[in-house]
Amino acid sequence: MNILSKLRRFLAFPMAEKRLLLKVFATVALIRLALWVLPFKQILNWVKRNLVEKPNHTEVEAGWFIWAVVVSSRLVPRATCLTQALSAQLLLAQYGFESDLRIGVARDEKGTFEAHAWLEQNGHIILGGRHDLARYATLPSLELYSKLG
């Protein structure tokens, strides 16, 4: 799909959805930029402060936000799984949806260290589940780290 057809598709959305899509894109871009220039602990603390769940004041379902984050991440350079998971968690909380950030680590066939981030809701993977997650050792919840540090 070329850029012109993507633009036409975007313009066809109702105004409320355009605003939400722009908010999602801005969130993904902001998180990506923050991951480039700030220490992870500082970003994590900022996200946690902003994770105050608010009542769901939109008719949009959680799955829509996941779709919008995935689509937006295609337009943001190097929007990794961590960028997507942090962005989605922040957006979902702002609209009253609870989610849990998970990070796992593994070694590939050559012994190279790998990490992957995904998002869960009520024990079900809602973002980042396309990997073989069984091979990753899941780190403890990041809530633990905020108590230690």
Disulfide bonds with the S-S distance in Angstrom:
none
